[in-house]
Structures are given as structure tokens and as C-alpha cells.
């Protein structure tokens, strides 16, 4: 069985400055992590490429799921993202 390779994605702000790094097997996984930290406009540049994955994110407070462990809080944050597209950078 082949192992999935974890990829690194840099979170970019409106000015193009890289302000954080999120990891995941897919860009959506990294975007969910960024959304869970409160980012709404998510531009993730895949390290080693000139691709920027563009997402819109949000997070909502929901009740904990049934069957959740007793230590879990009664209300938790649930991230949600929607992919807008992919942009290509001219230079890195």
C-alpha cells in the first residue's frame, strides 16, 4: 500500500506575504485547518509549485456530535470551505 505524501501549503495574505504554513494530503485539508483558526479568505500556495489554491472559509459553533467523548465541550467549532479556483503565480 502506497503512503500518502503530506504536502505543505503557505497561507498568503492580501499583499501576497506568506503568514503561515498548513499541512495536508490535499489542499482542502489544509484549508479546513486554516478556516478552523478563523481565516475566511484562504489563499494557499503549494510549496515547490507556482499554484495558489483559493478557498472561502468559515467556522460555526455546533453542538458536539452524539457518541463524542465525555471530555469534549458541549459546543465545538466546525470549519467549512468552498474552493473558488486555482491561480498561477508569475514568480515565487
Buried (B, 14 or more C-beta within 10 A) or exposed (E): EEEEEEBBBBBBEEEEEBEBEBEBEEBBBBBBBBBBEEBEBBBBBBEEEEBBBBBBBEBEEEEEEEEEEEEEEEEBEBBBBEEEEEEEEEEE
